[in-house]
Amino acid sequence: MPGFVEQIAITPTESALPERVESVAAPAGQGLVGDRYFLERPEKRESGSDITLIEAEALEAFTAETGIALSHEESRRNILTRGIGLNDLVGRRFRVGDLECVGIELCEPCNHLQGLTRPGVLRGMVHRAGLNAEVVTGGTVAVGDEVEEL
């Protein structure tokens, strides 16, 4: 059974908190239009940095275990999903709305993320901080769209 997109958030700058949007375009190999990682010249892009996804269930479990609330926007991941195990998509093709993607690697937490949020985020989010993915077939993704392995 497929999961779905619960929220989408993007920001044009590194330090600004991402803002929710209802939908966003993502040309193949370029990232999300309007996001800080969007590149008009895909040949300069690092593999796997087109989009980031995180499970709503992972954020909820983190809060339940640590007492630290971390919102989707604070996680700094683009797409919040529900109902699909993102860690299982490393090395696999999947669809998010119109997009066909391939999971490149887990998106582990870093000191920068903890510095922008609060102590405990770095250790508590290990192996559940999301997925870095590459967009191989572009299109649009919207809140409510299905997320499914191909």
C-alpha positions in Angstrom: 0.0 0.0 0.0 1.5 3.4 -0.9 2.2 6.2 1.4 1.4 9.8 0.8 2.8 13.4 0.9 1.6 15.1 4.1 3.5 18.4 3.7 6.0 20.1 1.4 8.4 22.8 2.5 11.0 24.8 0.7 13.3 27.8 1.4 15.4 29.9 -1.0 18.1 30.4 1.7 20.2 28.2 3.9 19.4 29.8 7.2 15.6 30.5 6.8 13.1 28.1 8.1 11.4 26.3 5.1 7.9 27.4 4.4 5.0 25.1 3.5 3.7 25.0 -0.1 0.8 23.0 -1.5 2.8 21.9 -4.6 6.1 22.3 -6.3 7.7 21.6 -9.6 10.9 19.5 -9.8 12.7 19.2 -13.2 14.8 16.1 -13.5 18.2 16.5 -11.9 17.6 20.1 -10.7 15.8 19.9 -7.4 12.6 21.7 -6.3 11.9 25.0 -8.0 12.2 27.8 -5.3 14.3 25.7 -2.9 17.9 26.7 -2.0 19.3 23.6 -3.7 17.5 24.2 -7.0 20.0 24.4 -9.9 19.2 25.6 -13.3 22.3 23.7 -14.6 21.9 20.1 -13.5 25.4 19.1 -14.7 26.7 21.0 -11.6 24.4 19.1 -9.2 25.7 16.5 -6.7 24.0 13.2 -7.1 21.2 12.6 -4.7 20.7 16.2 -3.6 17.5 16.9 -5.6 15.0 16.4 -2.8 14.9 15.2 0.8 12.1 13.3 2.4 11.3 12.5 6.0 8.6 10.2 7.6 6.0 11.8 9.8 6.2 8.7 11.9 9.9 9.2 12.5 9.3 12.7 13.8 6.5 11.5 16.1 8.6 8.7 17.4 11.5 11.1 18.1 9.2 13.4 20.1 7.7 10.5 22.0 11.1 9.1 22.9 12.9 12.3 23.7 10.2 14.8 24.6 11.8 17.2 22.0 9.3 18.5 19.5 10.7 18.8 16.0 8.4 20.0 13.2 8.7 19.1 9.6 10.0 22.5 8.8 12.6 22.3 11.5 13.8 19.0 10.1 14.8 21.0 7.0 13.5 18.1 4.7 11.4 19.0 1.7 8.7 16.4 1.8 7.0 14.9 4.8 5.5 11.5 4.1 3.2 9.1 5.9 2.7 5.4 5.5 5.9 4.4 3.7 9.3 3.3 5.1 11.8 5.7 3.5 14.9 3.9 4.7 13.8 0.9 2.6 14.0 3.1 -0.6 17.8 3.6 -0.6 19.0 2.3 -4.0 15.4 1.9 -5.2 13.2 3.7 -7.6 10.0 5.3 -6.3 7.3 7.7 -7.3 6.3 10.9 -5.5 3.3 12.5 -7.3 4.5 12.9 -10.9 8.2 12.5 -10.0 10.1 9.3 -10.5 13.0 9.3 -8.0 15.8 7.0 -6.9 16.8 6.9 -3.2 20.5 7.7 -2.9 21.3 7.6 0.8 19.9 8.2 4.3 19.8 11.9 5.2 21.5 11.8 8.6 21.3 14.7 11.0 24.2 17.0 11.3 25.6 19.6 13.8 24.2 22.4 11.6 20.7 20.9 12.1 21.1 20.6 15.8 22.5 24.2 15.9 19.4 25.5 14.2 17.1 23.5 16.5 18.0 22.2 20.0 20.3 19.8 21.8 19.4 16.1 21.4 18.3 16.3 17.8 21.6 15.1 16.4 21.7 11.9 18.5 18.0 11.2 18.5 17.4 11.5 14.7 20.2 9.1 13.6 18.9 6.6 11.0 15.5 8.3 10.9 16.2 11.8 9.6 15.1 11.1 6.1 16.2 10.2 2.6 18.2 12.0 0.0 16.9 11.3 -3.5 17.5 12.1 -7.1 14.7 13.1 -9.5 15.1 11.1 -12.7 11.7 12.0 -14.2 10.6 15.5 -13.4 7.1 16.8 -12.8 5.1 18.2 -9.9 4.5 16.9 -6.4 1.6 18.1 -4.3 0.3 17.5 -0.8 -1.9 14.3 -0.8 0.1 12.7 -3.7 1.0 9.0 -3.3 4.5 7.8 -2.6 5.2 4.3 -3.7 8.1 2.0 -4.6 8.2 1.1 -8.3 
